[in-house]
Amino acid sequence: MTVGEAKAFLTRHTAGLDGLLRRASTASRYYLAQNDILFAPKKEEDALRGADNRIPHSFYPLLVNQKAAYLFSDPPLFTTGSERGDRLLKKVLGQDFARICKSLCVRASNAGLSWIHYWQDDGGAFRYAPLNGGEVVGVFSEDLDCRMTHAIRVYRRREDREEIVYEIWDDRVCEAFCHPAEAGIETGLRAAPLFGAGSGRTNRMLHPFGQPPFIMFSNNEQQRTDLENIKRLIDIYDTTYSGFANDLQDIQEVILTLSGYGGTDLSEFLSDLKKYKVIKLDDLSGGAGVDTLSIEIPVQAREKMLELTRRAIFEEGQGVDPTRMDFGNASGVALQFMYSLLELKAGLTETEFRPGFDRLAKAILRYYGVGAESVGQVWTRSAVRNDRELSEIAKESETLLSRRTLLSRHPWVEDVTKELAEAEETEKGADTIGLS
């Protein structure tokens, strides 16, 4: 691809990237509790109202972390129908797979989508890592299959100066281009050495995967962030709460209004008040007196506003409000009802993530030459549950279901294959003792 062709290609396919980056930046800022209230204009000077508290609330990171932990504290398990394939996937995905899954979920929540990039390392091993939604642009075919034909990875790199780097990947080649950060695609684009000028490589590299090695994970079908539905509600809560704190702080400042004061200046007034606990007034006008100015605080109205806004945040954000949870000895149905909104949101995300994990597993199997007709996925939710009720259901189903199915649903069993093997050994030992 020539520089001219790269200019046309990048200009056409990165046009919407700035908007995505702005949305992702705002959501990432709220995820760190850097809400808009911290950056609001400074209040004008006011004799009655001097306090200017800015109190951000962490509703958004709570909702995102709820979803990520609910979905991926126990990462998906893959089954290929062969012991070799299962072992291979478990080995390649590694111990960090749960962390990577949660990272994908958080990144997708903040940007609307996230990505996995996989590659071949210097030792020939299959490697993979999560990327932010704004770091990759997918180019898809215009037919109904919507197959990814190209992937553009965009990132900043600093050599002699800061540069914007574009890696254009297709089904067999990666080509790199860059331009100075202060320039643009049209004016400063040039071919760039892959992985830095000191690598001794050209801007072109072959890869063995037969498709662009990027996998997209959408947060939902519309690729919307989790912040969009609740941002205004969070801002209202921050403003109301901070205004309440300001009023409580300002009310401590008492302002006296004087009429017919008989002294000469305010310092004399304050001295007499402190020393004699009295002040002298001229009663010639008939209107002499001392009054105070105070701020009226509508406490009940603000409390109700905060309560309604908090409830709306968790309803619109489809999460579980920890202040409204009363477990007691709740049954499984009651617990499921508490998690109904979170389950709805998590289910939509799972629907979008399943194809991505399927592509990742098949890419690993294909890379190592292991065949599999299909790859199954077992997802486990991490929620408060009634273990006793689940155990009783499993016991009552012994005559209806296989032992493997029962063990896979038992709350105490983590490795079904291991549990079956240990059960067989125990039964053989018992038979041996009986025969002796």
C-alpha positions as CSV (number, residue, x, y, z in Angstrom):
1,M,0.0,0.0,0.0
2,T,1.5,3.4,-1.0
3,V,1.3,6.4,1.2
4,G,-1.3,7.9,-1.1
5,E,-3.5,4.8,-0.8
6,A,-3.0,4.8,3.0
7,K,-4.1,8.4,3.2
8,A,-7.3,7.7,1.4
9,F,-8.0,4.5,3.3
10,L,-7.3,6.0,6.8
11,T,-9.3,9.2,6.0
12,R,-12.3,7.2,5.0
13,H,-12.3,4.7,7.9
14,T,-11.1,6.8,10.9
15,A,-13.6,9.6,10.5
16,G,-15.7,8.6,13.5
17,L,-12.8,7.8,15.8
18,D,-12.7,11.3,17.5
19,G,-16.3,11.0,18.7
20,L,-15.7,7.5,20.1
21,L,-12.6,8.7,21.9
22,R,-14.5,11.6,23.4
23,R,-17.2,9.3,24.8
24,A,-14.7,6.9,26.0
25,S,-12.7,9.6,27.7
26,T,-15.7,10.9,29.5
27,A,-16.7,7.5,30.7
28,S,-13.2,6.6,31.8
29,R,-13.1,9.9,33.7
30,Y,-16.3,9.0,35.5
31,Y,-15.0,5.5,36.2
32,L,-12.2,7.2,38.2
33,A,-14.8,9.4,40.0
34,Q,-13.6,12.5,38.1
35,N,-17.1,13.7,37.6
36,D,-18.1,17.0,35.8
37,I,-18.8,18.7,39.1
38,L,-15.1,18.9,39.8
39,F,-14.6,21.0,36.7
40,A,-17.6,23.3,37.0
41,P,-17.0,27.1,36.9
42,K,-16.1,28.7,40.2
43,K,-18.9,30.3,42.1
44,E,-19.2,34.1,42.1
45,E,-18.5,35.9,45.3
46,D,-21.6,36.1,47.6
47,A,-21.8,37.5,51.1
48,L,-24.2,34.8,52.1
49,R,-22.9,31.9,50.1
50,G,-19.1,31.3,50.2
51,A,-18.8,27.6,50.4
52,D,-18.0,25.8,47.2
53,N,-17.8,22.0,47.8
54,R,-17.4,19.7,44.8
55,I,-18.3,16.2,45.9
56,P,-18.3,13.5,43.1
57,H,-20.0,10.2,43.8
58,S,-18.8,6.8,42.6
59,F,-22.1,5.4,41.2
60,Y,-20.7,4.7,37.8
61,P,-17.6,2.7,38.8
62,L,-19.8,0.7,41.2
63,L,-22.2,-0.2,38.4
64,V,-19.4,-1.1,36.0
65,N,-17.6,-3.2,38.6
66,Q,-20.8,-5.0,39.5
67,K,-21.3,-6.1,36.0
68,A,-17.6,-7.1,35.5
69,A,-17.5,-9.1,38.7
70,Y,-20.9,-10.7,38.1
71,L,-19.9,-11.9,34.7
72,F,-16.2,-12.7,35.0
73,S,-15.2,-13.4,38.6
74,D,-15.5,-17.0,37.3
75,P,-14.4,-16.7,33.6
76,P,-16.1,-18.7,30.9
77,L,-15.0,-22.3,30.5
78,F,-14.4,-23.7,27.1
79,T,-15.2,-27.3,26.0
80,T,-14.0,-28.7,22.6
81,G,-15.1,-32.3,22.9
82,S,-11.5,-33.5,23.2
83,E,-9.2,-33.6,26.2
84,R,-6.3,-32.3,24.1
85,G,-8.2,-29.3,22.9
86,D,-9.5,-28.5,26.4
87,R,-5.9,-28.7,27.9
88,L,-4.6,-26.5,25.1
89,L,-7.1,-23.7,25.5
90,K,-6.6,-23.7,29.3
91,K,-2.8,-23.5,28.9
92,V,-2.8,-20.8,26.2
93,L,-5.4,-18.6,27.9
94,G,-3.4,-18.9,31.1
95,Q,-3.9,-17.7,34.7
96,D,-4.6,-14.1,33.6
97,F,-7.7,-15.0,31.6
98,A,-10.1,-13.9,34.4
99,R,-8.3,-10.6,34.7
100,I,-8.3,-10.1,30.9
101,C,-12.1,-10.9,30.8
102,K,-12.8,-8.3,33.4
103,S,-10.6,-5.8,31.7
104,L,-12.5,-6.4,28.4
105,C,-15.8,-5.8,30.2
106,V,-14.7,-2.6,31.9
107,R,-13.2,-1.2,28.6
108,A,-16.3,-2.1,26.7
109,S,-18.5,-0.5,29.3
110,N,-16.5,2.7,29.0
111,A,-16.1,2.9,25.3
112,G,-19.0,0.8,23.9
113,L,-16.6,-1.9,22.7
114,S,-13.2,-3.4,23.4
115,W,-10.8,-5.6,21.5
116,I,-8.4,-8.5,21.8
117,H,-5.3,-8.5,19.7
118,Y,-3.4,-11.8,19.2
119,W,0.0,-12.3,17.7
120,Q,2.9,-14.7,17.3
121,D,5.8,-14.0,19.7
122,D,9.5,-14.5,18.9
123,G,9.4,-18.0,20.3
124,G,6.5,-19.0,18.1
125,A,3.9,-19.0,20.8
126,F,0.3,-17.6,20.6
127,R,-0.1,-14.4,22.6
128,Y,-3.1,-12.2,23.2
129,A,-3.9,-8.9,25.0
130,P,-6.9,-6.6,25.5
131,L,-7.0,-3.2,23.8
132,N,-9.2,-0.1,24.4
133,G,-12.2,0.5,22.1
134,G,-10.7,3.6,20.7
135,E,-7.4,1.9,19.8
136,V,-8.8,-0.2,17.0
137,V,-11.0,0.5,14.0
138,G,-12.6,-2.5,12.3
139,V,-13.4,-2.4,8.6
140,F,-16.1,-4.8,7.6
141,S,-17.5,-6.2,4.4
142,E,-20.7,-4.7,3.1
143,D,-22.5,-8.0,2.6
144,L,-24.7,-9.7,5.2
145,D,-21.8,-11.7,6.7
146,C,-20.1,-8.4,7.9
147,R,-16.8,-10.1,7.8
148,M,-13.8,-8.1,9.1
149,T,-11.6,-7.4,6.1
150,H,-9.1,-4.9,7.8
151,A,-8.3,-3.7,11.2
152,I,-6.6,-0.4,11.9
153,R,-4.7,-0.1,15.2
154,V,-4.1,3.6,16.3
155,Y,-1.7,4.5,19.1
156,R,0.8,7.1,20.1
157,R,4.5,6.5,20.0
158,R,7.4,8.7,21.0
159,E,10.7,8.5,19.1
160,D,12.4,11.8,18.5
161,R,9.0,13.4,18.8
162,E,5.5,12.2,19.5
163,E,3.8,10.4,16.6
164,I,0.4,8.9,15.8
165,V,1.0,5.4,14.4
166,Y,-1.5,3.5,12.2
167,E,-1.1,-0.3,11.7
168,I,-3.2,-1.5,8.9
169,W,-3.9,-5.3,9.1
170,D,-5.5,-7.5,6.5
171,D,-5.7,-11.3,6.3
172,R,-1.9,-11.7,5.7
173,V,0.0,-8.4,6.0
174,C,0.5,-5.6,8.5
175,E,1.7,-2.2,7.2
176,A,2.5,0.8,9.4
177,F,2.3,4.5,8.8
178,C,2.6,7.5,11.1
179,H,2.5,11.3,11.2
180,P,3.6,13.8,13.9
181,A,1.1,14.4,16.7
182,E,0.7,18.0,15.7
183,A,0.1,17.2,12.0
184,G,-2.7,15.2,10.3
185,I,-3.2,12.3,7.9
186,E,-3.4,14.5,4.9
187,T,-0.3,16.6,5.6
188,G,2.2,14.5,7.6
189,L,1.6,10.8,6.8
190,R,4.6,8.6,5.9
191,A,5.6,5.0,6.1
192,A,6.8,4.0,9.6
193,P,9.0,1.2,10.8
194,L,7.0,-1.4,12.7
195,F,7.6,-1.4,16.5
196,G,9.9,1.6,16.5
197,A,12.8,3.0,14.5
198,G,15.4,1.0,16.5
199,S,13.9,-2.4,15.6
200,G,15.5,-2.5,12.2
201,R,12.2,-3.5,10.5
202,T,10.4,-2.1,7.6
203,N,6.8,-0.9,7.6
204,R,5.5,-4.2,6.3
205,M,5.2,-7.6,8.0
206,L,3.6,-10.9,7.1
207,H,1.5,-12.8,9.7
208,P,0.2,-16.4,9.7
209,F,-3.4,-16.1,10.9
210,G,-5.4,-15.8,7.6
211,Q,-7.5,-13.0,9.0
212,P,-6.9,-9.7,10.8
213,P,-5.8,-10.8,14.3
214,F,-8.3,-8.6,16.2
215,I,-11.5,-9.6,17.9
216,M,-14.2,-7.1,18.8
217,F,-16.3,-7.3,22.0
218,S,-19.3,-5.0,21.9
219,N,-20.8,-3.8,25.2
220,N,-24.3,-4.1,23.6
221,E,-25.8,-4.2,20.1
222,Q,-25.7,-0.4,19.8
223,Q,-22.2,-0.2,21.2
224,R,-23.3,2.4,23.7
225,T,-21.3,3.0,26.9
226,D,-22.8,2.3,30.3
227,L,-22.5,6.0,31.3
228,E,-24.8,7.4,28.6
229,N,-28.1,6.5,30.4
230,I,-27.1,7.8,33.8
231,K,-24.7,10.6,33.4
232,R,-27.3,13.4,33.8
233,L,-28.7,11.6,36.9
234,I,-25.2,11.4,38.5
235,D,-24.6,15.1,37.7
236,I,-27.9,16.0,39.4
237,Y,-27.0,13.9,42.5
238,D,-23.6,15.5,42.7
239,T,-25.0,19.0,42.3
240,T,-27.8,18.5,44.9
241,Y,-25.5,16.8,47.4
242,S,-22.8,19.4,47.0
243,G,-25.3,22.2,47.3
244,F,-26.6,20.7,50.5
245,A,-23.1,20.6,51.9
246,N,-22.5,24.2,50.9
247,D,-25.7,25.4,52.6
248,L,-24.8,23.5,55.9
249,Q,-21.4,25.2,55.8
250,D,-22.7,28.6,55.0
251,I,-25.4,28.5,57.6
252,Q,-22.7,28.6,60.3
253,E,-21.9,32.1,59.3
254,V,-24.3,34.6,61.0
255,I,-24.7,38.0,59.4
256,L,-26.0,40.8,61.7
257,T,-28.0,43.7,60.3
258,L,-27.9,46.9,62.4
259,S,-30.5,49.7,62.6
260,G,-29.9,52.8,64.6
261,Y,-26.5,51.7,66.0
262,G,-25.1,54.3,68.4
263,G,-21.4,53.6,67.9
264,T,-18.9,55.0,65.5
265,D,-17.7,51.9,63.6
266,L,-18.0,48.2,63.3
267,S,-14.9,47.4,65.3
268,E,-16.4,49.3,68.3
269,F,-19.6,47.3,67.9
270,L,-17.8,43.9,67.9
271,S,-15.7,45.0,70.9
272,D,-18.7,46.1,73.0
273,L,-20.5,42.9,72.0
274,K,-17.6,40.7,73.1
275,K,-16.7,42.6,76.2
276,Y,-20.1,43.7,77.6
277,K,-22.5,41.3,75.9
278,V,-24.6,44.4,75.0
279,I,-24.6,47.0,72.3
280,K,-25.9,50.6,72.4
281,L,-28.5,51.8,69.9
282,D,-30.0,55.2,69.1
283,D,-33.7,55.1,69.6
284,L,-34.3,58.4,67.9
285,S,-35.7,57.0,64.7
286,G,-37.9,54.4,66.4
287,G,-36.5,51.6,64.1
288,A,-33.3,50.7,66.0
289,G,-32.5,47.0,66.3
290,V,-30.3,44.1,65.5
291,D,-31.5,41.3,63.1
292,T,-29.7,38.3,61.6
293,L,-29.7,37.0,58.1
294,S,-29.8,33.2,57.6
295,I,-30.2,30.7,54.9
296,E,-33.3,28.5,54.7
297,I,-32.5,24.9,53.8
298,P,-35.4,22.8,52.4
299,V,-34.1,19.6,54.0
300,Q,-37.0,17.3,53.3
301,A,-37.2,18.3,49.6
302,R,-33.5,17.7,49.1
303,E,-33.6,14.3,50.9
304,K,-36.4,13.2,48.7
305,M,-34.6,14.5,45.6
306,L,-31.5,12.5,46.5
307,E,-33.5,9.4,47.3
308,L,-35.4,9.5,44.0
309,T,-32.2,10.3,42.0
310,R,-30.3,7.4,43.6
311,R,-33.1,5.0,42.8
312,A,-33.2,6.2,39.2
313,I,-29.4,5.8,38.8
314,F,-29.6,2.1,39.8
315,E,-32.8,1.5,37.7
316,E,-31.5,3.2,34.6
317,G,-28.0,1.8,35.2
318,Q,-29.5,-1.7,35.7
319,G,-27.5,-2.5,38.8
320,V,-28.1,-3.6,42.4
321,D,-28.3,-0.8,45.1
322,P,-26.5,-2.2,48.1
323,T,-28.5,0.1,50.5
324,R,-31.8,-1.5,49.3
325,M,-30.7,-5.2,49.7
326,D,-32.4,-7.1,52.5
327,F,-31.4,-10.8,52.2
328,G,-32.5,-12.4,55.5
329,N,-33.2,-16.0,54.6
330,A,-34.2,-15.2,51.0
331,S,-35.0,-18.0,48.6
332,G,-33.3,-18.5,45.3
333,V,-36.3,-16.8,43.5
334,A,-36.0,-13.7,45.8
335,L,-32.3,-13.4,45.2
336,Q,-32.8,-13.7,41.4
337,F,-35.3,-10.9,41.6
338,M,-32.8,-8.7,43.4
339,Y,-30.4,-9.3,40.6
340,S,-32.9,-9.1,37.8
341,L,-31.8,-5.7,36.3
342,L,-28.1,-6.6,36.6
343,E,-28.8,-10.0,35.0
344,L,-30.6,-8.2,32.1
345,K,-27.7,-6.0,31.4
346,A,-25.1,-8.8,31.9
347,G,-27.1,-11.1,29.6
348,L,-27.0,-8.5,26.7
349,T,-23.2,-8.2,27.2
350,E,-22.8,-12.0,27.3
351,T,-24.7,-12.2,24.0
352,E,-22.2,-9.9,22.4
353,F,-19.1,-11.4,24.0
354,R,-19.8,-15.0,23.2
355,P,-19.0,-14.7,19.4
356,G,-15.7,-13.0,20.4
357,F,-14.6,-15.7,22.8
358,D,-15.6,-18.3,20.2
359,R,-13.3,-16.6,17.6
360,L,-10.5,-16.4,20.2
361,A,-10.7,-20.1,21.1
362,K,-10.9,-21.2,17.4
363,A,-7.9,-19.0,16.5
364,I,-5.9,-20.7,19.2
365,L,-6.9,-24.2,18.1
366,R,-6.3,-23.4,14.4
367,Y,-2.9,-21.9,15.2
368,Y,-1.7,-25.1,16.9
369,G,-3.4,-27.4,14.4
370,V,-6.0,-28.9,16.8
371,G,-9.3,-29.6,15.2
372,A,-12.7,-29.0,16.9
373,E,-16.1,-29.1,15.3
374,S,-17.5,-26.6,17.8
375,V,-16.4,-24.8,21.0
376,G,-18.8,-24.8,23.9
377,Q,-18.9,-22.1,26.6
378,V,-20.0,-22.4,30.2
379,W,-20.7,-19.1,31.9
380,T,-21.1,-18.7,35.7
381,R,-22.6,-15.8,37.4
382,S,-21.0,-14.5,40.7
383,A,-24.0,-13.6,42.8
384,V,-25.3,-14.1,46.3
385,R,-27.0,-17.5,46.3
386,N,-28.8,-19.9,48.6
387,D,-26.3,-22.8,48.6
388,R,-28.5,-25.0,50.8
389,E,-31.4,-24.7,48.4
390,L,-29.2,-25.5,45.4
391,S,-27.8,-28.6,47.2
392,E,-31.3,-29.8,48.0
393,I,-32.4,-29.4,44.4
394,A,-29.3,-31.4,43.3
395,K,-30.1,-34.2,45.7
396,E,-33.7,-34.4,44.6
397,S,-32.6,-34.7,41.0
398,E,-30.2,-37.7,41.5
399,T,-32.6,-40.1,39.6
400,L,-33.2,-37.7,36.8
401,L,-29.8,-36.3,35.8
402,S,-26.3,-37.7,35.3
403,R,-23.7,-37.3,38.0
404,R,-21.6,-35.0,35.7
405,T,-24.6,-32.6,35.3
406,L,-25.4,-32.6,39.0
407,L,-21.8,-31.9,40.0
408,S,-21.5,-29.1,37.4
409,R,-24.4,-27.4,39.2
410,H,-23.4,-28.1,42.8
411,P,-22.2,-24.9,44.5
412,W,-19.2,-26.5,46.1
413,V,-17.7,-28.2,43.0
414,E,-15.1,-26.2,41.0
415,D,-13.6,-29.0,38.8
416,V,-16.2,-31.5,37.6
417,T,-13.7,-33.9,36.0
418,K,-11.5,-34.0,39.1
419,E,-14.5,-34.5,41.3
420,L,-15.7,-37.5,39.2
421,A,-12.2,-39.1,39.3
422,E,-12.0,-38.8,43.1
423,A,-15.6,-40.2,43.4
424,E,-14.6,-43.2,41.3
425,E,-11.5,-43.8,43.4
426,T,-13.5,-43.6,46.6
427,E,-16.1,-46.1,45.2
428,K,-13.3,-48.5,44.2
429,G,-11.7,-48.3,47.6
430,A,-15.1,-49.0,49.2
431,D,-15.6,-52.0,47.0
432,T,-12.2,-53.4,47.8
433,I,-12.8,-53.1,51.5
434,G,-16.2,-54.9,51.1
435,L,-14.6,-57.8,49.2
436,S,-11.9,-58.2,51.8
